[in-house]
């Protein structure tokens, strides 16, 4: 299992709309991607515009190849990309 | 429930030693702190020196006051602080 952490910034007046869009994008797109294990959406306490998406994948390649190089990635970004006020920062983490 | 995310950097030749120290610090110190719910240790895939500690607390104050302002914080840092090669960055996250 690896964890993808995507750090995004969302304008404060669009939080509810963004959270609903993520829910829809997970149901319609992400959950259909092989190796997808789960997602937790987190909102910054000190930084009100900051969100983190913690997305679990069976393997790194399930995300970087299976998802990122598929049409699903475009579908996913089409639903949630418009809410970003800065380019997302994405990194991957393993449990030692 | 809130999530504390602590980003730390550890010299590559001390990873195993650091991970063992965290395990000991959790058992001896963190798990004794009221409101502590759990911890996941993560290691960076793109950034080999980067670790994240994801620590769940019942409330923000369980961390910022109950833990940080107690002697347990000094005990915790005494066990793991010596491994940090840069000051840790800590932020708190809620699940909307």
N, CA and C atoms of all chains as a GROMACS GRO file, in nm:
protein
  576
    1UNK      N    1   0.083  -0.120   0.000
    1UNK     CA    2   0.000   0.000   0.000
    1UNK      C    3   0.087   0.126   0.000
    2UNK      N    4   0.056   0.219  -0.086
    2UNK     CA    5   0.124   0.349  -0.082
    2UNK      C    6   0.017   0.457  -0.068
    3UNK      N    7   0.060   0.570  -0.011
    3UNK     CA    8  -0.032   0.682   0.008
    3UNK      C    9   0.011   0.796  -0.084
    4UNK      N   10  -0.081   0.838  -0.167
    4UNK     CA   11  -0.063   0.961  -0.245
    4UNK      C   12  -0.118   1.077  -0.162
    5UNK      N   13  -0.036   1.180  -0.141
    5UNK     CA   14  -0.087   1.300  -0.074
    5UNK      C   15  -0.086   1.415  -0.173
    6UNK      N   16  -0.203   1.466  -0.201
    6UNK     CA   17  -0.216   1.580  -0.292
    6UNK      C   18  -0.256   1.702  -0.209
    7UNK      N   19  -0.171   1.805  -0.214
    7UNK     CA   20  -0.198   1.929  -0.141
    7UNK      C   21  -0.258   2.027  -0.240
    8UNK      N   22  -0.377   2.076  -0.209
    8UNK     CA   23  -0.443   2.170  -0.299
    8UNK      C   24  -0.491   2.291  -0.220
    9UNK      N   25  -0.512   2.400  -0.291
    9UNK     CA   26  -0.568   2.520  -0.227
    9UNK      C   27  -0.697   2.558  -0.298
   10UNK      N   28  -0.798   2.584  -0.216
   10UNK     CA   29  -0.933   2.610  -0.267
   10UNK      C   30  -0.982   2.743  -0.209
   11UNK      N   31  -1.039   2.827  -0.292
   11UNK     CA   32  -1.091   2.954  -0.242
   11UNK      C   33  -1.196   2.928  -0.134
   12UNK      N   34  -1.191   3.006  -0.025
   12UNK     CA   35  -1.278   2.980   0.091
   12UNK      C   36  -1.427   2.976   0.058
   13UNK      N   37  -1.470   3.055  -0.040
   13UNK     CA   38  -1.615   3.056  -0.069
   13UNK      C   39  -1.658   2.938  -0.155
   14UNK      N   40  -1.564   2.849  -0.186
   14UNK     CA   41  -1.602   2.735  -0.270
   14UNK      C   42  -1.578   2.601  -0.200
   15UNK      N   43  -1.560   2.604  -0.069
   15UNK     CA   44  -1.527   2.480   0.002
   15UNK      C   45  -1.636   2.373  -0.011
   16UNK      N   46  -1.760   2.412   0.015
   16UNK     CA   47  -1.869   2.313   0.012
   16UNK      C   48  -1.884   2.255  -0.127
   17UNK      N   49  -1.873   2.343  -0.227
   17UNK     CA   50  -1.884   2.301  -0.367
   17UNK      C   51  -1.769   2.205  -0.404
   18UNK      N   52  -1.650   2.238  -0.358
   18UNK     CA   53  -1.534   2.152  -0.385
   18UNK      C   54  -1.551   2.016  -0.320
   19UNK      N   55  -1.595   2.014  -0.195
   19UNK     CA   56  -1.610   1.885  -0.126
   19UNK      C   57  -1.715   1.798  -0.195
   20UNK      N   58  -1.820   1.859  -0.244
   20UNK     CA   59  -1.923   1.783  -0.317
   20UNK      C   60  -1.865   1.731  -0.448
   21UNK      N   61  -1.783   1.813  -0.514
   21UNK     CA   62  -1.722   1.771  -0.642
   21UNK      C   63  -1.627   1.653  -0.620
   22UNK      N   64  -1.549   1.657  -0.510
   22UNK     CA   65  -1.459   1.545  -0.482
   22UNK      C   66  -1.540   1.417  -0.461
   23UNK      N   67  -1.648   1.430  -0.387
   23UNK     CA   68  -1.731   1.312  -0.361
   23UNK      C   69  -1.782   1.252  -0.493
   24UNK      N   70  -1.824   1.339  -0.581
   24UNK     CA   71  -1.874   1.292  -0.710
   24UNK      C   72  -1.760   1.232  -0.793
   25UNK      N   73  -1.644   1.297  -0.793
   25UNK     CA   74  -1.531   1.248  -0.873
   25UNK      C   75  -1.480   1.114  -0.821
   26UNK      N   76  -1.488   1.095  -0.690
   26UNK     CA   77  -1.448   0.965  -0.633
   26UNK      C   78  -1.546   0.858  -0.678
   27UNK      N   79  -1.676   0.887  -0.666
   27UNK     CA   80  -1.778   0.788  -0.701
   27UNK      C   81  -1.773   0.753  -0.849
   28UNK      N   82  -1.756   0.855  -0.933
   28UNK     CA   83  -1.769   0.834  -1.078
   28UNK      C   84  -1.638   0.792  -1.144
   29UNK      N   85  -1.525   0.834  -1.087
   29UNK     CA   86  -1.397   0.814  -1.158
   29UNK      C   87  -1.297   0.734  -1.075
   30UNK      N   88  -1.259   0.791  -0.960
   30UNK     CA   89  -1.147   0.734  -0.887
   30UNK      C   90  -1.175   0.590  -0.842
   31UNK      N   91  -1.296   0.567  -0.796
   31UNK     CA   92  -1.329   0.434  -0.743
   31UNK      C   93  -1.331   0.328  -0.853
   32UNK      N   94  -1.329   0.373  -0.980
   32UNK     CA   95  -1.327   0.278  -1.092
   32UNK      C   96  -1.183   0.242  -1.131
   33UNK      N   97  -1.085   0.305  -1.069
   33UNK     CA   98  -0.947   0.286  -1.113
   33UNK      C   99  -0.884   0.168  -1.040
   34UNK      N  100  -0.826   0.073  -1.114
   34UNK     CA  101  -0.766  -0.045  -1.051
   34UNK      C  102  -0.661  -0.006  -0.948
   35UNK      N  103  -0.664  -0.072  -0.834
   35UNK     CA  104  -0.566  -0.046  -0.729
   35UNK      C  105  -0.606   0.064  -0.634
   36UNK      N  106  -0.714   0.135  -0.662
   36UNK     CA  107  -0.761   0.239  -0.569
   36UNK      C  108  -0.816   0.173  -0.443
   37UNK      N  109  -0.768   0.218  -0.327
   37UNK     CA  110  -0.809   0.156  -0.202
   37UNK      C  111  -0.897   0.246  -0.116
   38UNK      N  112  -0.879   0.378  -0.128
   38UNK     CA  113  -0.960   0.466  -0.044
   38UNK      C  114  -0.908   0.608  -0.044
   39UNK      N  115  -0.989   0.700   0.005
   39UNK     CA  116  -0.950   0.841   0.009
   39UNK      C  117  -1.000   0.905   0.138
   40UNK      N  118  -0.919   0.994   0.193
   40UNK     CA  119  -0.963   1.079   0.304
   40UNK      C  120  -0.937   1.223   0.263
   41UNK      N  121  -1.039   1.306   0.276
   41UNK     CA  122  -1.026   1.449   0.246
   41UNK      C  123  -1.003   1.523   0.376
   42UNK      N  124  -0.899   1.608   0.379
   42UNK     CA  125  -0.865   1.681   0.501
   42UNK      C  126  -0.859   1.830   0.473
   43UNK      N  127  -0.903   1.907   0.569
   43UNK     CA  128  -0.904   2.053   0.554
   43UNK      C  129  -0.810   2.114   0.657
   44UNK      N  130  -0.730   2.211   0.617
   44UNK     CA  131  -0.633   2.272   0.706
   44UNK      C  132  -0.697   2.350   0.818
   45UNK      N  133  -0.648   2.334   0.938
   45UNK     CA  134  -0.697   2.412   1.052
   45UNK      C  135  -0.625   2.547   1.055
   46UNK      N  136  -0.493   2.546   1.041
   46UNK     CA  137  -0.417   2.672   1.042
   46UNK      C  138  -0.427   2.745   0.907
   47UNK      N  139  -0.448   2.671   0.799
   47UNK     CA  140  -0.451   2.729   0.664
   47UNK      C  141  -0.587   2.700   0.601
   48UNK      N  142  -0.681   2.792   0.614
   48UNK     CA  143  -0.820   2.765   0.575
   48UNK      C  144  -0.836   2.732   0.427
   49UNK      N  145  -0.741   2.773   0.342
   49UNK     CA  146  -0.756   2.743   0.200
   49UNK      C  147  -0.698   2.606   0.164
   50UNK      N  148  -0.626   2.544   0.256
   50UNK     CA  149  -0.554   2.422   0.223
   50UNK      C  150  -0.638   2.296   0.246
   51UNK      N  151  -0.634   2.212   0.149
   51UNK     CA  152  -0.690   2.077   0.161
   51UNK      C  153  -0.580   1.977   0.130
   52UNK      N  154  -0.594   1.858   0.186
   52UNK     CA  155  -0.511   1.746   0.143
   52UNK      C  156  -0.603   1.630   0.106
   53UNK      N  157  -0.570   1.567  -0.004
   53UNK     CA  158  -0.638   1.443  -0.041
   53UNK      C  159  -0.540   1.331  -0.014
   54UNK      N  160  -0.576   1.240   0.075
   54UNK     CA  161  -0.493   1.124   0.106
   54UNK      C  162  -0.555   1.004   0.034
   55UNK      N  163  -0.486   0.958  -0.068
   55UNK     CA  164  -0.543   0.853  -0.153
   55UNK      C  165  -0.455   0.729  -0.146
   56UNK      N  166  -0.514   0.618  -0.106
   56UNK     CA  167  -0.440   0.493  -0.092
   56UNK      C  168  -0.450   0.412  -0.221
   57UNK      N  169  -0.334   0.358  -0.260
   57UNK     CA  170  -0.326   0.273  -0.380
   57UNK      C  171  -0.252   0.145  -0.343
   58UNK      N  172  -0.286   0.039  -0.414
   58UNK     CA  173  -0.214  -0.087  -0.388
   58UNK      C  174  -0.066  -0.072  -0.420
   59UNK      N  175  -0.034  -0.012  -0.536
   59UNK     CA  176   0.105   0.010  -0.575
   59UNK      C  177   0.122   0.152  -0.627
   60UNK      N  178   0.247   0.200  -0.632
   60UNK     CA  179   0.277   0.332  -0.687
   60UNK      C  180   0.228   0.343  -0.831
   61UNK      N  181   0.250   0.236  -0.908
   61UNK     CA  182   0.215   0.239  -1.050
   61UNK      C  183   0.064   0.241  -1.073
   62UNK      N  184  -0.012   0.191  -0.976
   62UNK     CA  185  -0.158   0.202  -0.990
   62UNK      C  186  -0.198   0.348  -1.003
   63UNK      N  187  -0.122   0.437  -0.934
   63UNK     CA  188  -0.151   0.579  -0.947
   63UNK      C  189  -0.079   0.642  -1.066
   64UNK      N  190   0.055   0.623  -1.070
   64UNK     CA  191   0.135   0.700  -1.167
   64UNK      C  192   0.112   0.654  -1.311
   65UNK      N  193   0.079   0.528  -1.329
   65UNK     CA  194   0.056   0.478  -1.466
   65UNK      C  195  -0.092   0.446  -1.487
   66UNK      N  196  -0.143   0.354  -1.403
   66UNK     CA  197  -0.280   0.308  -1.422
   66UNK      C  198  -0.383   0.421  -1.420
   67UNK      N  199  -0.364   0.516  -1.331
   67UNK     CA  200  -0.460   0.627  -1.322
   67UNK      C  201  -0.414   0.747  -1.404
   68UNK      N  202  -0.291   0.793  -1.380
   68UNK     CA  203  -0.244   0.917  -1.441
   68UNK      C  204  -0.240   0.909  -1.594
   69UNK      N  205  -0.211   0.791  -1.646
   69UNK     CA  206  -0.200   0.779  -1.792
   69UNK      C  207  -0.328   0.728  -1.856
   70UNK      N  208  -0.435   0.729  -1.779
   70UNK     CA  209  -0.563   0.684  -1.835
   70UNK      C  210  -0.654   0.804  -1.860
   71UNK      N  211  -0.762   0.780  -1.930
   71UNK     CA  212  -0.860   0.888  -1.951
   71UNK      C  213  -0.926   0.929  -1.821
   72UNK      N  214  -0.923   0.839  -1.723
   72UNK     CA  215  -0.985   0.872  -1.594
   72UNK      C  216  -0.922   0.995  -1.530
   73UNK      N  217  -0.792   1.014  -1.554
   73UNK     CA  218  -0.726   1.130  -1.493
   73UNK      C  219  -0.785   1.261  -1.548
   74UNK      N  220  -0.809   1.264  -1.678
   74UNK     CA  221  -0.870   1.383  -1.738
   74UNK      C  222  -1.011   1.403  -1.684
   75UNK      N  223  -1.083   1.293  -1.667
   75UNK     CA  224  -1.220   1.302  -1.613
   75UNK      C  225  -1.219   1.356  -1.471
   76UNK      N  226  -1.124   1.306  -1.392
   76UNK     CA  227  -1.109   1.348  -1.252
   76UNK      C  228  -1.078   1.497  -1.244
   77UNK      N  229  -0.979   1.541  -1.323
   77UNK     CA  230  -0.941   1.682  -1.321
   77UNK      C  231  -1.053   1.772  -1.377
   78UNK      N  232  -1.132   1.717  -1.469
   78UNK     CA  233  -1.242   1.796  -1.524
   78UNK      C  234  -1.344   1.828  -1.415
   79UNK      N  235  -1.358   1.737  -1.319
   79UNK     CA  236  -1.457   1.759  -1.213
   79UNK      C  237  -1.402   1.848  -1.102
   80UNK      N  238  -1.274   1.827  -1.064
   80UNK     CA  239  -1.226   1.900  -0.946
   80UNK      C  240  -1.118   2.006  -0.977
   81UNK      N  241  -1.057   1.999  -1.096
   81UNK     CA  242  -0.944   2.089  -1.127
   81UNK      C  243  -0.980   2.236  -1.124
   82UNK      N  244  -1.105   2.270  -1.158
   82UNK     CA  245  -1.146   2.409  -1.165
   82UNK      C  246  -1.151   2.479  -1.030
   83UNK      N  247  -1.144   2.402  -0.923
   83UNK     CA  248  -1.149   2.461  -0.789
   83UNK      C  249  -1.011   2.500  -0.737
   84UNK      N  250  -0.905   2.452  -0.801
   84UNK     CA  251  -0.769   2.477  -0.750
   84UNK      C  252  -0.730   2.622  -0.774
   85UNK      N  253  -0.678   2.690  -0.670
   85UNK     CA  254  -0.629   2.826  -0.691
   85UNK      C  255  -0.477   2.827  -0.703
   86UNK      N  256  -0.415   2.711  -0.694
   86UNK     CA  257  -0.271   2.696  -0.716
   86UNK      C  258  -0.250   2.554  -0.767
   87UNK      N  259  -0.141   2.530  -0.841
   87UNK     CA  260  -0.119   2.394  -0.890
   87UNK      C  261  -0.103   2.298  -0.772
   88UNK      N  262  -0.167   2.180  -0.778
   88UNK     CA  263  -0.154   2.085  -0.667
   88UNK      C  264  -0.012   2.030  -0.656
   89UNK      N  265   0.028   2.001  -0.535
   89UNK     CA  266   0.158   1.937  -0.509
   89UNK      C  267   0.130   1.794  -0.467
   90UNK      N  268   0.189   1.700  -0.541
   90UNK     CA  269   0.159   1.558  -0.516
   90UNK      C  270   0.288   1.484  -0.481
   91UNK      N  271   0.283   1.402  -0.377
   91UNK     CA  272   0.396   1.316  -0.344
   91UNK      C  273   0.342   1.182  -0.295
   92UNK      N  274   0.432   1.083  -0.294
   92UNK     CA  275   0.392   0.947  -0.256
   92UNK      C  276   0.469   0.903  -0.134
   93UNK      N  277   0.401   0.824  -0.052
   93UNK     CA  278   0.457   0.784   0.077
   93UNK      C  279   0.434   0.636   0.099
   94UNK      N  280   0.534   0.572   0.155
   94UNK     CA  281   0.518   0.430   0.188
   94UNK      C  282   0.520   0.414   0.340
   95UNK      N  283   0.467   0.303   0.385
   95UNK     CA  284   0.473   0.271   0.528
   95UNK      C  285   0.592   0.176   0.548
   96UNK      N  286   0.694   0.224   0.615
   96UNK     CA  287   0.817   0.142   0.629
   96UNK      C  288   0.788   0.010   0.701
   97UNK      N  289  -1.227   1.415   1.566
   97UNK     CA  290  -1.091   1.366   1.538
   97UNK      C  291  -1.016   1.469   1.453
   98UNK      N  292  -0.894   1.500   1.492
   98UNK     CA  293  -0.811   1.583   1.407
   98UNK      C  294  -0.680   1.508   1.381
   99UNK      N  295  -0.618   1.542   1.267
   99UNK     CA  296  -0.492   1.477   1.230
   99UNK      C  297  -0.380   1.578   1.241
  100UNK      N  298  -0.280   1.545   1.320
  100UNK     CA  299  -0.155   1.622   1.322
  100UNK      C  300  -0.063   1.561   1.218
  101UNK      N  301  -0.011   1.644   1.128
  101UNK     CA  302   0.089   1.594   1.033
  101UNK      C  303   0.220   1.664   1.063
  102UNK      N  304   0.319   1.587   1.101
  102UNK     CA  305   0.452   1.640   1.128
  102UNK      C  306   0.545   1.593   1.017
  103UNK      N  307   0.604   1.690   0.946
  103UNK     CA  308   0.698   1.658   0.838
  103UNK      C  309   0.838   1.673   0.893
  104UNK      N  310   0.914   1.566   0.884
  104UNK     CA  311   1.050   1.569   0.937
  104UNK      C  312   1.147   1.515   0.832
  105UNK      N  313   1.273   1.551   0.848
  105UNK     CA  314   1.378   1.499   0.759
  105UNK      C  315   1.482   1.428   0.843
  106UNK      N  316   1.517   1.309   0.796
  106UNK     CA  317   1.608   1.222   0.871
  106UNK      C  318   1.721   1.179   0.778
  107UNK      N  319   1.843   1.186   0.827
  107UNK     CA  320   1.957   1.143   0.745
  107UNK      C  321   1.938   0.998   0.701
  108UNK      N  322   1.967   0.969   0.574
  108UNK     CA  323   1.940   0.835   0.518
  108UNK      C  324   2.003   0.721   0.597
  109UNK      N  325   2.121   0.744   0.654
  109UNK     CA  326   2.186   0.633   0.724
  109UNK      C  327   2.130   0.610   0.865
  110UNK      N  328   2.027   0.687   0.901
  110UNK     CA  329   1.970   0.670   1.035
  110UNK      C  330   1.822   0.630   1.031
  111UNK      N  331   1.775   0.588   0.915
  111UNK     CA  332   1.632   0.556   0.903
  111UNK      C  333   1.586   0.447   0.999
  112UNK      N  334   1.657   0.336   1.000
  112UNK     CA  335   1.614   0.223   1.083
  112UNK      C  336   1.615   0.261   1.230
  113UNK      N  337   1.720   0.334   1.268
  113UNK     CA  338   1.735   0.379   1.406
  113UNK      C  339   1.621   0.476   1.443
  114UNK      N  340   1.588   0.567   1.350
  114UNK     CA  341   1.479   0.662   1.373
  114UNK      C  342   1.346   0.588   1.390
  115UNK      N  343   1.321   0.493   1.302
  115UNK     CA  344   1.193   0.421   1.308
  115UNK      C  345   1.179   0.344   1.440
  116UNK      N  346   1.288   0.288   1.486
  116UNK     CA  347   1.285   0.217   1.615
  116UNK      C  348   1.262   0.316   1.729
  117UNK      N  349   1.322   0.435   1.718
  117UNK     CA  350   1.305   0.536   1.823
  117UNK      C  351   1.160   0.584   1.828
  118UNK      N  352   1.098   0.603   1.711
  118UNK     CA  353   0.958   0.645   1.709
  118UNK      C  354   0.871   0.539   1.777
  119UNK      N  355   0.898   0.415   1.744
  119UNK     CA  356   0.821   0.305   1.803
  119UNK      C  357   0.831   0.310   1.957
  120UNK      N  358   0.951   0.333   2.005
  120UNK     CA  359   0.971   0.338   2.149
  120UNK      C  360   0.903   0.462   2.209
  121UNK      N  361   0.915   0.577   2.140
  121UNK     CA  362   0.856   0.701   2.191
  121UNK      C  363   0.704   0.692   2.194
  122UNK      N  364   0.647   0.622   2.096
  122UNK     CA  365   0.501   0.604   2.096
  122UNK      C  366   0.461   0.518   2.214
  123UNK      N  367   0.531   0.407   2.232
  123UNK     CA  368   0.495   0.314   2.340
  123UNK      C  369   0.513   0.378   2.477
  124UNK      N  370   0.623   0.451   2.494
  124UNK     CA  371   0.656   0.503   2.628
  124UNK      C  372   0.592   0.638   2.658
  125UNK      N  373   0.567   0.718   2.557
  125UNK     CA  374   0.524   0.857   2.582
  125UNK      C  375   0.390   0.889   2.517
  126UNK      N  376   0.387   0.880   2.383
  126UNK     CA  377   0.269   0.932   2.311
  126UNK      C  378   0.141   0.858   2.349
  127UNK      N  379   0.151   0.728   2.361
  127UNK     CA  380   0.032   0.648   2.390
  127UNK      C  381  -0.022   0.675   2.530
  128UNK      N  382   0.058   0.743   2.613
  128UNK     CA  383   0.012   0.777   2.748
  128UNK      C  384  -0.060   0.911   2.751
  129UNK      N  385  -0.063   0.981   2.639
  129UNK     CA  386  -0.118   1.117   2.638
  129UNK      C  387  -0.269   1.113   2.612
  130UNK      N  388  -0.349   1.178   2.697
  130UNK     CA  389  -0.494   1.177   2.679
  130UNK      C  390  -0.535   1.230   2.542
  131UNK      N  391  -0.628   1.160   2.478
  131UNK     CA  392  -0.677   1.202   2.347
  131UNK      C  393  -0.598   1.148   2.230
  132UNK      N  394  -0.486   1.081   2.258
  132UNK     CA  395  -0.408   1.019   2.149
  132UNK      C  396  -0.486   0.901   2.093
  133UNK      N  397  -0.503   0.898   1.961
  133UNK     CA  398  -0.583   0.792   1.900
  133UNK      C  399  -0.500   0.695   1.816
  134UNK      N  400  -0.388   0.744   1.760
  134UNK     CA  401  -0.310   0.653   1.677
  134UNK      C  402  -0.207   0.728   1.595
  135UNK      N  403  -0.113   0.654   1.538
  135UNK     CA  404  -0.006   0.715   1.458
  135UNK      C  405   0.025   0.626   1.339
  136UNK      N  406   0.053   0.689   1.225
  136UNK     CA  407   0.107   0.619   1.110
  136UNK      C  408   0.236   0.690   1.069
  137UNK      N  409   0.342   0.612   1.053
  137UNK     CA  410   0.470   0.667   1.010
  137UNK      C  411   0.483   0.642   0.860
  138UNK      N  412   0.515   0.748   0.785
  138UNK     CA  413   0.525   0.737   0.640
  138UNK      C  414   0.661   0.785   0.593
  139UNK      N  415   0.714   0.720   0.492
  139UNK     CA  416   0.845   0.756   0.437
  139UNK      C  417   0.828   0.802   0.293
  140UNK      N  418   0.895   0.910   0.256
  140UNK     CA  419   0.882   0.966   0.122
  140UNK      C  420   0.938   0.875   0.015
  141UNK      N  421   0.864   0.859  -0.093
  141UNK     CA  422   0.914   0.780  -0.205
  141UNK      C  423   1.001   0.868  -0.295
  142UNK      N  424   0.956   0.988  -0.326
  142UNK     CA  425   1.036   1.080  -0.409
  142UNK      C  426   1.147   1.147  -0.328
  143UNK      N  427   1.126   1.164  -0.198
  143UNK     CA  428   1.222   1.235  -0.112
  143UNK      C  429   1.268   1.142  -0.002
  144UNK      N  430   1.380   1.073  -0.024
  144UNK     CA  431   1.423   0.966   0.067
  144UNK      C  432   1.449   1.013   0.210
  145UNK      N  433   1.476   1.142   0.229
  145UNK     CA  434   1.502   1.188   0.366
  145UNK      C  435   1.375   1.227   0.440
  146UNK      N  436   1.263   1.234   0.367
  146UNK     CA  437   1.140   1.286   0.426
  146UNK      C  438   1.057   1.177   0.493
  147UNK      N  439   1.013   1.208   0.612
  147UNK     CA  440   0.914   1.126   0.682
  147UNK      C  441   0.795   1.214   0.718
  148UNK      N  442   0.680   1.152   0.730
  148UNK     CA  443   0.566   1.220   0.790
  148UNK      C  444   0.513   1.134   0.903
  149UNK      N  445   0.482   1.199   1.013
  149UNK     CA  446   0.412   1.132   1.123
  149UNK      C  447   0.269   1.182   1.120
  150UNK      N  448   0.176   1.090   1.099
  150UNK     CA  449   0.033   1.125   1.100
  150UNK      C  450  -0.023   1.078   1.233
  151UNK      N  451  -0.056   1.175   1.317
  151UNK     CA  452  -0.097   1.143   1.454
  151UNK      C  453  -0.241   1.190   1.475
  152UNK      N  454  -0.328   1.097   1.512
  152UNK     CA  455  -0.468   1.131   1.534
  152UNK      C  456  -0.493   1.163   1.681
  153UNK      N  457  -0.569   1.271   1.701
  153UNK     CA  458  -0.607   1.315   1.835
  153UNK      C  459  -0.758   1.335   1.839
  154UNK      N  460  -0.815   1.317   1.957
  154UNK     CA  461  -0.959   1.342   1.970
  154UNK      C  462  -0.990   1.488   1.942
  155UNK      N  463  -0.912   1.580   1.999
  155UNK     CA  464  -0.933   1.723   1.977
  155UNK      C  465  -0.799   1.791   1.949
  156UNK      N  466  -0.806   1.911   1.890
  156UNK     CA  467  -0.684   1.990   1.865
  156UNK      C  468  -0.609   2.016   1.995
  157UNK      N  469  -0.684   2.048   2.100
  157UNK     CA  470  -0.622   2.083   2.228
  157UNK      C  471  -0.555   1.963   2.295
  158UNK      N  472  -0.601   1.843   2.263
  158UNK     CA  473  -0.531   1.725   2.317
  158UNK      C  474  -0.385   1.726   2.272
  159UNK      N  475  -0.361   1.778   2.151
  159UNK     CA  476  -0.222   1.789   2.106
  159UNK      C  477  -0.157   1.919   2.153
  160UNK      N  478  -0.222   2.034   2.119
  160UNK     CA  479  -0.155   2.163   2.138
  160UNK      C  480  -0.137   2.200   2.285
  161UNK      N  481  -0.228   2.154   2.369
  161UNK     CA  482  -0.218   2.186   2.512
  161UNK      C  483  -0.182   2.060   2.592
  162UNK      N  484  -0.270   1.958   2.582
  162UNK     CA  485  -0.251   1.838   2.665
  162UNK      C  486  -0.115   1.773   2.646
  163UNK      N  487  -0.069   1.768   2.520
  163UNK     CA  488   0.060   1.704   2.494
  163UNK      C  489   0.175   1.805   2.491
  164UNK      N  490   0.159   1.910   2.411
  164UNK     CA  491   0.268   2.005   2.389
  164UNK      C  492   0.310   2.077   2.518
  165UNK      N  493   0.214   2.101   2.607
  165UNK     CA  494   0.248   2.175   2.728
  165UNK      C  495   0.273   2.083   2.847
  166UNK      N  496   0.288   1.955   2.818
  166UNK     CA  497   0.317   1.860   2.926
  166UNK      C  498   0.464   1.819   2.922
  167UNK      N  499   0.506   1.752   3.026
  167UNK     CA  500   0.643   1.699   3.026
  167UNK      C  501   0.662   1.590   2.922
  168UNK      N  502   0.550   1.530   2.881
  168UNK     CA  503   0.560   1.424   2.780
  168UNK      C  504   0.622   1.474   2.651
  169UNK      N  505   0.597   1.602   2.618
  169UNK     CA  506   0.652   1.655   2.493
  169UNK      C  507   0.805   1.657   2.499
  170UNK      N  508   0.859   1.697   2.612
  170UNK     CA  509   1.006   1.696   2.628
  170UNK      C  510   1.059   1.552   2.620
  171UNK      N  511   0.985   1.459   2.680
  171UNK     CA  512   1.028   1.318   2.676
  171UNK      C  513   1.027   1.265   2.532
  172UNK      N  514   0.922   1.300   2.460
  172UNK     CA  515   0.906   1.259   2.320
  172UNK      C  516   1.020   1.312   2.234
  173UNK      N  517   1.047   1.442   2.248
  173UNK     CA  518   1.154   1.505   2.171
  173UNK      C  519   1.292   1.452   2.213
  174UNK      N  520   1.304   1.415   2.339
  174UNK     CA  521   1.433   1.361   2.384
  174UNK      C  522   1.464   1.230   2.313
  175UNK      N  523   1.360   1.153   2.281
  175UNK     CA  524   1.382   1.023   2.215
  175UNK      C  525   1.402   1.040   2.065
  176UNK      N  526   1.322   1.127   2.001
  176UNK     CA  527   1.329   1.132   1.853
  176UNK      C  528   1.390   1.260   1.796
  177UNK      N  529   1.399   1.367   1.877
  177UNK     CA  530   1.443   1.497   1.824
  177UNK      C  531   1.584   1.495   1.766
  178UNK      N  532   1.670   1.410   1.819
  178UNK     CA  533   1.808   1.407   1.774
  178UNK      C  534   1.827   1.354   1.633
  179UNK      N  535   1.722   1.296   1.578
  179UNK     CA  536   1.732   1.243   1.441
  179UNK      C  537   1.697   1.347   1.335
  180UNK      N  538   1.635   1.458   1.375
  180UNK     CA  539   1.588   1.556   1.277
  180UNK      C  540   1.708   1.632   1.218
  181UNK      N  541   1.712   1.643   1.084
  181UNK     CA  542   1.818   1.723   1.023
  181UNK      C  543   1.766   1.861   0.982
  182UNK      N  544   1.638   1.886   1.009
  182UNK     CA  545   1.577   2.018   0.985
  182UNK      C  546   1.463   2.031   1.085
  183UNK      N  547   1.426   2.153   1.120
  183UNK     CA  548   1.316   2.167   1.215
  183UNK      C  549   1.188   2.107   1.157
  184UNK      N  550   1.113   2.030   1.237
  184UNK     CA  551   0.990   1.970   1.186
  184UNK      C  552   0.884   2.077   1.154
  185UNK      N  553   0.804   2.050   1.054
  185UNK     CA  554   0.690   2.137   1.022
  185UNK      C  555   0.564   2.065   1.061
  186UNK      N  556   0.485   2.128   1.146
  186UNK     CA  557   0.366   2.062   1.199
  186UNK      C  558   0.241   2.142   1.162
  187UNK      N  559   0.137   2.074   1.116
  187UNK     CA  560   0.008   2.140   1.090
  187UNK      C  561  -0.103   2.043   1.130
  188UNK      N  562  -0.221   2.097   1.145
  188UNK     CA  563  -0.337   2.018   1.190
  188UNK      C  564  -0.445   2.019   1.083
  189UNK      N  565  -0.514   1.908   1.073
  189UNK     CA  566  -0.612   1.889   0.967
  189UNK      C  567  -0.739   1.829   1.025
  190UNK      N  568  -0.852   1.875   0.975
  190UNK     CA  569  -0.980   1.818   1.017
  190UNK      C  570  -1.043   1.746   0.899
  191UNK      N  571  -1.134   1.657   0.930
  191UNK     CA  572  -1.210   1.590   0.824
  191UNK      C  573  -1.343   1.664   0.811
  192UNK      N  574  -1.365   1.731   0.698
  192UNK     CA  575  -1.486   1.814   0.686
  192UNK      C  576  -1.613   1.729   0.694
   0.00000   0.00000   0.00000
